[in-house]
């Protein structure tokens, strides 16, 4: 392999290996590597609303944030309307019992896109504290969003450690910015329709360590991933009319690609050699990108591209030598990751918001209506299972210790062995 891309073992990932009684924790948005992929091989493939459900518990309020899992605890966030209470929730992994519920902020409801929620930012944990992010609306006009980004830290027992407001935020589509943990930092993407930025906070105090301007000042909702490229650590994300890599310790930009479109939602993934993105609005693109280089690499580092059946909201996944994606409209595609050769495309459902996950060589596609289609990637479409949950789902799944956790519209489900 000409370019050595290896997983960055940040504080989250290092601490994930000290849990010998279980397999992987799922500590943040899209799991321990931020790419939706689990290394477990015993994840369930078949269930219904009554079969292979270890437990089901009610979630107060509404939100599209995914659950995260740390050992015997599950965390998620929710908005309790109409008073605008934004809460952090902690559940017992063994039976789904609500252990505690803490109000982080209470703020007027902001304007948002119909497919967004008022609690969309998935928390992150390092096994000591849980980090959450919300928008504090400061506008009296319900048609105008003008507020502050709020980031807070809580102990695993629900005690507030700190709360800060590191920057302004304004977007007609609402808010979603998932915390990323790297070494002693909490990193948050602040792309919005104004003075956009990325900010890194000290994990133990919330103090701002660095903050860099995002020059295009355009809303996007992508969570960065962190990778080591030829010995160099890179914080990589698409968004705000660009694809960029930054030094996660300092915020210095390493390389960038112009475009390929204006707005982005889906997070990027990689296969160890190439980065992959799917976007967006107004144009739709899938790009495969070489992750090395410096400066503007628009003309030199795009390996392949397609504009057909791209995703705007659901993030893609890589399984072995295949790159898989589902368009918001329900058409799934499988590509040979290195070449971009499309192996198949298949309509599998009506509409998709949740991001893909993968385990045991299989890809899991969760539709908004709660239907999970399990597919074995390969040259031909191979449907392993199709499961009906019976409740709408907009949050992305979490996987840990042979179980899958689904945050549906009103309930949290644990699928698999008790």
N, C-alpha and C positions, 0 to 999 in steps of 0.2 A: 504494500500500500504506500503510494508516493507521499501522501499527506497523512500524518498520524493524528487522527481525531479520536480522543478518548474522553470518557465521562469525567467531568470535574467532580471530585469528591469534596463537596462543600460541607459545612457543618451539618446540614440535614443528612447528606448521604453517608458521611462517616458514622454518624450516630445510628443510622439505620441498621448497621451490621452487628450491633451489640445486643440483639434480641434473639438469643439462640432458640427460644421455644417457639418462635414463629418464623414465617418467611418474611417478605418485604413489608415494611410499613408503606403507606401511601400518604406522604406528609404534606403535599402541596398540589397545586393545579397540575394535572396530568401525571402525577405520580413522582417516584424518586428521581427520575431523570428528565422530567418535564416533557415527555414525548408520548404519553399514553400507553407505554409498553410495560408489561409486567414480565419478570423472568420466571414466574411460577408456571407449573405445568398441570395443576390439578384444579383449574378454575371451572365452575359449572358451565355447561353449554345448553341445558334444557331446564325450563321452569315454566310456571304459569302463575296466576294470581293466588292459587291454592297449593301448588306442588313445588317442592324443593325450596320453600321459603322458611328460613330459620326463624325469622321474626319480622314483624311489620309494626311500626310505631308512628304515631301522629307527629307532624312537624307544625308548630304554631306559625302563623303568618305565611308569607310567600317569599320565594327567592329562587334564583337559578344557580346559585353557588353550588359547587360540588361538595360532597362530603370528603373529609380527609380522615385518615386512620393512623393512630399511633398506639401500638400495643393494645391495651384493653379499652381505649377511648376513641370515640368518633366525634368530630367537630364539624359544624357548618354554621352558616349565618342566615338570618331571615329578617324580613321587614313586617312589623305588626302595624298594619294600616288600621284606621285612618290617621292616627296620631304621629306616624312617621318614626316609630321606635325601631332602631336597627339593633339587632340582638345577636350575640354569640351563644351558640347552644352546644352542650356537651352531653353525649349519650354513652351508656354502658354498652360496650361491644357485645357482650355475652347475651343480653336479652333486649336491648333497645330502650332501656329505661332512661328517661331524661334525668341526668345527674344535676345539672345546673343550667341556668339561663341568665345571662348578664346583658343589660342594656348598655351599648357602647355610646350611642348618641340618640337624641330625639330631635328630628329636624323636619321641616315641611317637605312633602313629597315633591320631587323634581319632575320636570318634563322628561319623558323618555320615549324611545321607540316601542311600538306595541310588542315586539319580540324580546325586549329587555325586561329586567325586573328592578326593584329598588334594593335588592341584595344579591348582586351578581358576582361579586369578587370572592373567589375561593380563598379561604384562609391558608396559612402555612404554619408549620410547627417544626421546631428543632428538638422536640422531646422535653424541653424545659419550659418553653413559653409558646403561646399561639398568637399569631400576628394577623390582624384584620384591616380592611380598608373600605371606607365608605365615602360618599359625597355629603358634605354638610351644605345644604341649600341656603343661600343668603339673599335670595330674590323674593320680593313680595308678589311678583307677577308669575302666575302658574305657567305661562307660555314662554318664560325666559329662565334658562339655567345659568346661575351665576353663584358660584360657591367656592368652597375650600375642600381640598383633599384631606381626609382624616385617616391617619394610620395609628393603630393602637396595639399594645402588647398586653397579654393576660397570662397569668400562670395557668398550669393545667388544672388547678382548683378554682379558677375563675376570678382571681384577684388581679385588679388592674395594676400593671407595672408602669406604663407610661402611655400618654396620648399626645400626638402632635398634629399640626396642620402645616405640612411642608410646602404647600403651593396652592394657587388658585386653580379652578377647573370649571370649564363651561362647555357643554355639548348638548345639542338639541336631542341627541339619542340617549342621553342619560349617562350612567357611570358604570364602569367595570375595569378594575385594575388589580390583578392578583399579586400579592407580595412574592418576591423571589429572594431566597436566602442564599447568601454566598459568604463564606468565612464569617466575619463578625458583622456583616451588613444585611440590611433589609432594603431591597431595591424595588422601586415602584415606577411604572411607566405613566407619565402624565401627558400623553398626547391628547390635545383638545383644541377647540376652536378659539385659540388665544395664544398666550405666551407659553407654549408647550415646553416640556422638560422631561428628563429622567432624573430621579433623585435617589440617593443612597443614604440610608439612616443607620446610625450605630445601633446594633441589635440590643444592647443592654440599657440604652438611655433614650433612644429616639432622636438623638442629635444628628443634624445634617452633616455628612462627611463630604459629599460632593453633589453637585447639581449642574446638569448640562442642558443647554438650550437645544430644542428641536426646531430647526429653522423654518419648516414649512407650515407650522401652526395649524395643523389639520387633525380632526378627530380620528382616532384609531383605538383599537381595544386589544392589542396583542400583548401576550405575556412573553418576556424574553426567555431564551434558554442560554445556559452557560456551558461552553465546551472548551477543551484544550486543543489548539490547532498548532501542530509542530512545536509543542512546548509553550505556546503563548495562549493565555486565557482570554476568551472572547465572550462578551455578553452580546447576543445576537437577536435581532428582532426585525420584523417588517412593520411598516406603519408610516403614516404621514408622508406619503409620496416617495418612499425610499425603503431600502433594505440596508441596515447598518450593523456594524460590529464595533463594540466599545471595550476598553479595558475595564473590567468590573471593579478594580481597585481604585481607579482614578476618574473614570468617566471619559477619558480621552478617546476620540473616535479613531478607529484603526482603518476601516475601509467602508465604502458605501456604494450602493447601486441606485441609480435614478429610477423612480417609479417602482414597478411597472404600471401602477394605478394610483388612485388618490387615497382611498380608505381601506383599512384592513381590520379583520377581526380574528381570523384563525391563527394559531400559534405555528411556528416553524418546527420541523423535525429534521432528522438526518439519518444516514445509514453508515456512518463512520468515514465516508469519503465525501459525500455531497450533502448540502443543505437543500431542503425542499420547502417551498411556500405555495399556498393557494390563496387567491384574493380575487375579487374584492368589488369595489365600486369606484367609478362607473364601469370600468372594464374588468373582465375576469381573466385571470392568468394562473397557470401553474408554472413555476420555474424550478429548475435544478441548478444549484450554484456551487462553484468551488469556494471553499471557505478561507483560502489563504489570500495573500496580496495585501496591498496598502493603497490608500487613496481611493480615487474613483475607479472602480473596476467594472463599470457598466458594459464596456465593449469587450472585455477579456474573460470574464468569469462565469457567464451564463452558459451552461452546458447543453440544456435543452429546455423547450418551452411548448406549452399548448394553451389554447384558449377555449377548449371544448370541455363542457361538463365540469367546470371548476367549482369549488366551494367558496362561499363568502364567510359563513359563520362556523360550520363544523371544522375542527382541526383534523388533519390527516394522520396517518400512522404508517410506519415502516415495519414490515414483517419479512425477515430474511432478505431476499433479493427483490422484494416487491414493495412498491409504494401504492397505498390505497387511500381513496378519498371518496366522499359522497357529496354531490351537489345538494344545495338546500332544497331543491325540488325533488330529490329522491333517487337520482341516477347515480349509482355507485360505479367506480372505475378502478381497475387494477393495472398498474404500469410496471414494466421492468425498470427498476430504479436507476440503474446506471445509464440506460439508453433512452428512456422515455417511450419505448415501444408499448402501446396500449395492448394489454392481453385480453381484456373484455370490458364491456360496460353493460349494466343491467339495472332496470328500474326495480327497486326493492321496497319502496314506500312512498307516502305522500309528501312528507316534509320533515326536514332534519334541522335541529339546532345543536344537539349534543355532539361532542367530539368523539372520534373513534378511540377505542382501546384495543389492546392486543395481548394475548397470553396463549402459551402452549401452541404457537404456530398458527393461531386463528385470529381473525379480526372480528370485532363486535361493533355492529351498527345499530344505534338506538334512535328510533324515530320519535317524533313529538307525541304520537299517540300511545307510546309505551311499548311498541313492538321492537324486539331485539332480534336482528338477523345475524346469525353467526356464519362466517364464510371462511373457507380454507383458500388462501391465496394460491394462485397458479395460473397456467395458461388458459384454463376454462373456468367459468363461474361454477363454484361448488358450494351450494348451501348446505351447511351442516345441521342447522336448526333454525326454527323461527318461533319466538316465544312471545306470548301476549300477556302483558302485565295487567291491563285493564284500567290504567290510570295514566294521564298525560305526564310526560317527562321532558324537561328542558335542560336539566343539569347533566353533566358528563359523569360516567360511572367511576367508581374507585374499586381497586382490587387489592386484597391483602389476605394472606394465609388461607388460600383456597376458597375465599368467599368474595362475592361481588356485592357492592353497596350501591343502590340506586336511590337517588333523591327525586321522588315524584312530586306532583303538584302539591299534595297534602300529606304524604307519608314518606318515611324512610324505610327501605327494604334491605334486609340482609338475605342474600341468596346463597344457598349452599348448606353444608353440614353445620349443625348446631355445635 
